[in-house]
Amino acid sequence: MTMTIEMVKCACADCVCIVGTDAAIQAEGRMFCSDSCANHHEDSAGCEHGGCPCHG
C-alpha cells in the first residue's frame, strides 16, 4: 500500500500552521510554512498567518 502525504504541520515547534507539501519551505530536512519559521525567527517575526502565535 502506498500513501501520499499532502499536508503537514509546520516544523516550527510554536507554530500551529498546516502547510501543503508542495508549498512548504524546506530547510534542515524539515518542512515549514514560512521563511520566518524556516529561519528560526531570526528577526523575531511570526509567520504572519492569522491566529498563529509563533515568534520562535
N, C-alpha and C positions, 0 to 999 in steps of 0.2 A: 504494500500500500504506500502511495506517495502522498505527502501532504505539502501544500504550498502555503506559506505564511505571508499574508498581505499587509498586516498591521501589527505594530509592536509598540510597547511602552518606551518612551524616550529613556535612554540610558542614564540621564541625569537623575541622581538619587532624589532630589527635591521636586522634580518635575512630575506633573500628573498628565502630561500630554500623550496621546496615542498618535503615531505617525505611520503613514504608508511606507512600506519598504522601498517603493520606487521613488519616493520624495525625501527619504531620510538623508541626513548628512552623516556620512560615515567617517569616524575618527577612532583611532586606537582599537580597531576591530569591533566597534560598537556602533549603534545607530542612535542618532539624536534628532530632535525636532527642529533645532535652530543652531546657528553659528554660536550664539551665546552659550548654549548648553555644551556644544562640542568643544568650546574653548574654556570650559570650566569657569565661566562668568568672570573672566579676567577684568572686564570693565564694570563689574557689579550690576550689569543689566540683566533683567529677566528675559525669558524667551518671548515675552510680549503677547502670548496667546491669552485670550480672555479667561479669567478665573484661575490662572496658574500662578502659584505663589513663589516659584523658584527664582533664586538670585545667587545660587551657588554656595 
